[in-house]
Each structure stands twice: as C-alpha cells, then as structure tokens.
C-alpha cells in the first residue's frame, strides 16, 4: 500500500511513510501555497491509491488527513488531528481535518495565524 501511495505522491510532492501503532502514517510535503488546491490534489492521490488497492488486492482503508502545517514542530498536532477525526469518522474513504472543522488554512508555527 505504501509503495502505491508513495509512487503517486512523488510525481509532484515529497512524502515520508512510517509505521505507527500498527498503521501507516505519511508526512507529506506538498508543493504549493494554497490549501484548497493542495487538498484536492491530495484527495486525488488518495483516491487513486484506494481504487488501485481495492481493484487489484481487495484492500480498503480510511485515509485521515490533518490540517496543513508549515513547521516540523507541528507534526504531533497534525498526527492528533488526523487520528482523532479519522478514527471517529472513519468510513473506508478519506477524512480531511478541514472538512470536519471547516478551515482550509495553513497553520504557521503552531499558533493561530492563518494563510488566506
């Protein structure tokens, strides 16, 4: 599964896949500055991965995506965002933190400033 996602992601972006708590987590570095188009592109990559794995291996999974952050020190918060809402709302689809809280802004350095 990680190979399929990684290959699709690395066409235009960077990512680092890790095993955490018997799940896969990916730290994604998207090229771009506007969260909504980045979210749409990430959704497309996840959908392609889900379709490929379902059609070829009968594997289904839920992808939980945190808010967009621009600092490494925000990784723990991003993990919490993804896990809290992904587990609660999980549906063998994709759950974006921004869809749940209605906020498609980039968090800067863990504070409340936003990039509009």
C-alpha positions in Angstrom: 0.0 0.0 0.0 2.7 2.5 0.9 4.5 1.8 -2.4 1.4 2.7 -4.4 0.7 5.9 -2.5 4.4 6.9 -2.4 4.8 6.5 -6.2 1.7 8.6 -6.9 2.7 11.3 -4.4 6.3 11.6 -5.5 5.2 12.6 -9.0 4.9 16.2 -7.8 5.5 16.2 -4.0 7.6 14.6 -1.2 6.5 12.2 1.5 7.9 10.0 4.2 5.9 6.9 5.1 6.3 5.3 8.6 4.6 2.6 10.6 2.9 3.9 13.8 0.7 2.0 16.1 0.0 -0.8 13.6 -1.0 1.8 11.0 0.8 3.7 8.2 1.4 7.4 8.5 2.8 9.7 5.9 4.3 13.1 6.4 3.6 14.9 3.1 5.4 18.0 1.8 3.0 19.4 -0.8 4.3 21.8 -3.5 2.1 24.9 -3.4 0.9 27.6 -1.1 -2.9 27.3 -1.4 -4.5 24.7 0.9 -7.7 24.1 -1.1 -5.9 23.0 -4.4 -3.4 21.0 -2.3 -6.2 19.3 -0.5 -7.9 18.5 -3.9 -4.7 17.1 -5.3 -4.0 15.0 -2.2 -7.6 13.7 -2.4 -7.0 12.6 -6.0 -3.8 10.8 -4.9 -5.5 9.0 -2.1 -8.5 8.1 -4.3 -6.2 6.6 -6.9 -4.4 4.6 -4.2 -7.7 3.4 -2.8 -9.1 2.4 -6.2 -5.9 0.6 -7.2 -5.7 -1.4 -3.9 -9.4 -2.2 -4.0 -9.4 -3.4 -7.6 -6.2 -5.3 -7.5 -6.0 -6.6 -3.9 -9.4 -6.1 -2.4 -7.9 -3.8 0.3 -9.9 -1.0 1.7 -8.7 1.7 4.0 -9.6 5.0 5.5 -7.2 7.9 5.0 -7.3 10.6 7.7 -5.6 13.9 6.7 -4.6 16.5 9.2 -4.7 20.2 8.7 -2.0 21.8 6.6 1.0 22.9 8.7 4.3 24.6 7.7 6.5 23.7 10.7 8.2 20.4 11.7 7.2 21.1 15.3 3.5 20.8 14.2 3.9 17.1 13.4 2.5 15.9 16.8 -0.6 18.2 16.4 -1.1 17.1 12.8 -1.0 13.4 13.9 -3.6 14.2 16.6 -5.8 16.0 14.1 -5.7 13.1 11.7 -6.1 10.3 14.3 -8.9 12.0 16.4 -11.2 12.6 13.4 -10.1 9.7 11.2 -10.9 7.1 13.9 -14.2 8.7 14.9 -15.5 9.3 11.4 -13.6 6.5 9.6 -15.5 5.1 6.7 -13.1 3.4 4.2 -12.8 6.8 2.5 -11.0 10.0 3.2 -11.5 12.3 6.1 -9.9 15.7 6.0 -9.5 17.6 9.2 -10.5 20.8 7.4 -13.8 19.2 6.3 -14.6 18.5 9.9 -13.7 21.9 11.3 -14.4 23.9 8.2 -11.0 25.5 8.0 -8.8 25.2 4.9 -5.9 27.4 6.2 -2.3 26.7 6.8 -1.2 26.8 10.4 2.1 28.7 11.0 4.4 27.5 13.7 1.6 26.1 15.9 0.0 29.5 16.5 -3.4 30.8 15.3 -2.1 32.9 12.3 -3.5 31.7 9.0 -2.6 31.9 5.4 -5.7 33.0 3.4 
